Amino acid sequence: MDLTASRDAARIRAAQYVRMSTEHQNYSIEFQTAINAAYALERGLEIVRTYVDAGISGVRLDKRDGLKQLLSDALSGRADFEVVLVYDVSRWGRFQDPDEAAHYEFICRAAGVRLEYCAEAFDNDGSLTSTLVKHVKRAMAAEFSRELSLRIYKTKRSLGLQGFWMGGNPGFGLRRCPVSADGRRGAVLAPGEQNGIRGRRMIVVAGPPDEVKTVRRIFRLFVTKQLSPNAIARLLNREGVAGYQDRKWTPHAIRQILQDERYGGIQILGRERQFLGHCEARPEAEWVRVADANEPIVSPKLVRAASRLRAARRCRQLTKEELLEDLRTLLAKRGKLSFEIIKADPNTACPDAYKRRFGGLPATYKLVGFTPSEEHQRFIDYFTPLGFGPVRKRSSQCTIPSDELIARLRALREAEGRLTTELIAVTPGLPNLKTLVARFGSLSRIYELAEHSPSAQQLRYLGRPKRRRISRSAN
C-alpha cells in the first residue's frame, strides 16, 4: 500500500479564518495564511476552505461576511471540515463583550467543528488553563480596541482643530490637497483619488474654476435673488450647468451647498462621534467651528447671510390646509400617492413635514381621500407608528446562502408577476432590503439576478443620484 496515499487519506480536513482590519496592519492576510499552513502541515491537517474578512474591524459581527458564512456553514451541517484554524484569539474577534467571542466558538464546537489558535502558546483543549487564558486574551483584545478607538478620535480632533481635513469628499467646488510636514503642498487630488504618500496631511483647497463659479452663483441666487433651492436647481438644469460628477442638480444638492460652511472657510468638528464601529449624531451645542480652516471660495458674509435666510424660511411653515391641498393636487396629477412620489415632487413638502404635522403617511392619506392598494397597505403595515421607514426585520445578519436568496426572489417575481421593494419588505423568508443590497451590491443587481425587468418608474428611481444621509442636528 502507498504510504503517502495512506497518510493523505488520514489527514483531517480543516478550514481557516483570516481577518485584517487595515492594509497597514502587521499581521497581513498572507502572513496569517502562511502561519496556518505551517501549523496544518505540522499536525497533519489539510486546509480545504478559507474564510476571509479583509479590511474589516473585529469589534462587531455585522460587517464580517467571512465569519458569518463560516458560522452559517457550521450550523447548517454543510461544513466539509472538522477544524477551523485561526491565527490567534484577536483574529477571531475583538468583541467588546468577551462572552460574544466565546459564544461563536461554542456554537461551532456544538456543531462538531472545533477551533485551533495557531500562534497561541496554549492548546484549545477545553482545559481550565486554556479557558482562563482565552478569556483574559479576549478581554485584552477588547480593551485594545477601546484604547485604539479613543486614541484615533483624539488624534483626528486635534488635527481637525489645526485645520486639516479628516477624510471624505469635501464637496462640489472643493478638492483635497496633501501637505508635507514643512507645509509644502502636493498635487491636488481628484474625487476618489487616494494619497499615495504616507505621513502627509490633507487640507481643503478651491476646486476647478467652473465649479467655484457655480457655487458662488448658487449663493448669490439664494441670498440676492431670493430663489428657492427648487428654482435654483431648475435654472441650472435648464442652462445645462453640470453638477457633482456631471449629474443633474436637485433641490437637495442645492441645500447641501447652502448649508455647508466650508465654502466660507469654516470646518465643523463633532457633528458625529464614531467609536468602536458605532456612529451617533451629536447635538449642535457640542460642535466646534474652526475658522480659517481653508481658503474661502465664497465670502463669509454671504455664507452667514444664506444661513440666516435658511433659518428664517424654516420658521415660515405652510398651514395644514396648504399642505393637504398640495397633496390633493399631486394625487389628481399622479392618480396615486407613495413616499417616493411625494419626495420626488418639487411642488410638495417633503414627507417628513407630513410626519410632523399629521402623524405619518397613513393618517395623511385619509385626510386627502386616498386609499392605498392592498400591496401598498401591506407595506404601510410594516411602517413605524409615525409612518416612515419600514421596520427592520429582527436581524440584519442574514445567514441564507446567496443562491437560496436569488431563488426566493425569482419565486416572488413569478408569483406576483413583478418585483418591488414593497413586496420584498412584506415577504416572509426574505431579509430587509438593506441586507440584500449589502449582499449583492445594489438594487439594480438584485433585479438583474431575480430576472426582473424594472418598470419605467423603477428605472427613474434607479437612475437618480444617491443622497447623502444627513443627521437632524446637522440641519
Number of C-alpha atoms within 10 A of each C-alpha: 5 6 8 9 9 10 10 12 10 12 15 16 18 24 24 24 23 25 26 20 17 13 12 9 10 9 17 18 20 10 13 22 19 13 16 26 17 12 18 21 13 9 10 15 22 18 20 12 15 15 17 18 20 17 16 18 21 25 24 16 18 13 16 20 20 19 21 19 17 21 19 18 19 21 18 11 11 9 19 14 20 18 22 23 27 24 25 18 21 22 20 23 24 26 23 21 12 19 13 16 21 17 11 16 17 15 15 21 16 12 16 15 23 19 22 22 20 21 15 14 10 15 14 17 12 9 10 9 12 15 15 12 16 21 16 13 16 25 18 17 21 22 15 14 19 16 12 14 16 14 12 13 14 12 12 17 17 12 14 21 18 13 21 21 22 16 10 9 14 19 17 21 22 23 19 29 20 24 18 14 9 6 10 9 15 15 10 19 15 13 16 9 9 10 17 8 10 8 11 17 19 23 22 26 20 19 20 12 10 11 18 18 14 17 20 18 16 22 24 17 15 21 21 13 10 14 16 17 22 17 17 22 22 17 14 18 16 11 8 12 16 15 19 14 9 9 12 18 23 23 15 14 19 21 18 16 19 21 16 19 19 25 31 21 22 20 22 17 17 17 17 18 13 14 15 19 11 10 10 11 15 16 14 14 9 11 15 16 15 17 17 14 22 21 16 19 19 20 14 16 10 18 25 16 16 20 16 12 15 18 12 11 10 9 9 8 11 12 10 12 9 13 17 20 14 14 23 20 14 18 19 10 10 10 10 15 20 15 14 11 15 17 14 14 12 14 13 19 18 15 19 17 16 21 17 10 12 18 16 20 22 23 14 19 20 11 13 15 10 15 13 17 10 9 11 15 14 16 19 23 14 18 18 13 14 16 23 18 12 17 15 16 15 8 10 15 16 19 17 15 12 13 10 10 21 20 13 16 24 20 14 19 19 14 10 11 10 16 23 16 12 17 19 19 20 20 15 9 11 20 22 22 20 13 16 21 14 13 15 14 12 15 17 18 14 20 19 13 16 20 16 19 13 17 12 9 10 13 12 10 14 14 10 11 14 8 9 9 6 10 13 10 13 14 12
